[in-house]
């Protein structure tokens, strides 16, 4: 931090905070845009060290079913562990998907299922744009042994990884090409509704903390061979984002995300309030989706798509390629910053210290497009010389705070006994359970006055 920036931050803190020894007074706190790479939101590259290319807090990768599943109740978690540890080593959290079929890739279906008679359809998949058509192997999803294996795998995955801080989100995968819950154009080969329901039942039983996302919204009445999921505790991921997202009203576009969401009914339309929305920017739109006037006319307006879907995260490769135009990068940062949550503290009330107790009421609002989906706990700190000399858990919660809600008031009484007399900076942070993960940073001018901490004001200890 430069001396100039440090001086400005100190001036903001002093201007916004009660003077030492002042009576309890509500004081406003200044807004400033939050960090683009706040945790569990924003753009997500494929696994790799992209820290110097575009700000991000997550990384994505696929895993073939055969890499993890060696028998009906036999699993090898080493490939997943390696992936999670590598991503966590960079301070990021993982989004991943396990697949059973992928064009041009062989050996995806475990050998034990082949030996036990699983029928496999081999054909040329022509739905591979922008890549050329490629051979694919689609298993018979109705096979009783495969169904047994899928249910056993999901149960074991949840038992081992539900709530693991290295994981941000899981896309359900397992069914369809790329695990995207379709076999277009061979729709006749996709899993029946009964199989879909079994997979969803297994995920619902296995995961209570880590969010699981499905590819397509489906209500009671749908004509796309999809089992109803609107009433289930899953989010959605739109994998043709900003290309096939907004409802156009055309019958030929009825598979677009917002069209399906509307058709699935109010429960699906309100899903974002309790379960996350993610996805992938369509490959044809990578990078140029952030241009003011994209050359490709089929690209839909990114901001409109974000606001309509309430999306929290999006896979993308365009902005993680070196050599992007500076203007595109800056526009992307502004647009991505609007995704997901954005927490702002508009005001704080700090009482005088009395009998070793300090009362603080912090107002918190969400200026983003979606809530935060994990119950991470806030923490208060009294700072001296830029470091915390005393910390205390806060009782406030971020979950369920929707955009447009009235500010939520976090009222806490802190024990400050044992501190030497002096003037301290009262601060707050929301730590990431991942040991070296990024903390939630608020949209305030005094955020990171000390690394990771939102400075609230001065406190006099006598």
Secondary structure, DSSP 8 states (H G I E B T S, - for coil): --HHHHHHHHHHHHHHS--TT---EEEE--B----TT-TT-EEEEESS--TTTS--SEEEEEEEHHHHEEETTEE--HHHHHHHHHHHTTT-EEEEEEES--TT--S-S-HHHHHTT--EEEEEE---TTS--EEEEEE-TT-HHHHHHHHHHHHHHHHHHTT-TTEEEEE--SSSGGGSS--TT-GGGS--HHHHHHHHHHHHHH-SSSEEEESS---SS-SSS----TTSS-EEEEEEETTS-S----GGGTTSHHHHHHHH-HHHHTGGGTS-EEEEE-GGGTTGGGSTT-SSTT---HHHHHHHHT--EEE-SGGGSTT--HHHHHHHHHHHHTSS--EEEEEEEE---BTTEEEEEEEEEE-SSS---S---EEEEEEETTEEEEEEE-----TT--TT---EEEEEEEE-TT--SEEEEEEEEE--SSTTS--B--SBTTEEEETTEEEEEEEEE-
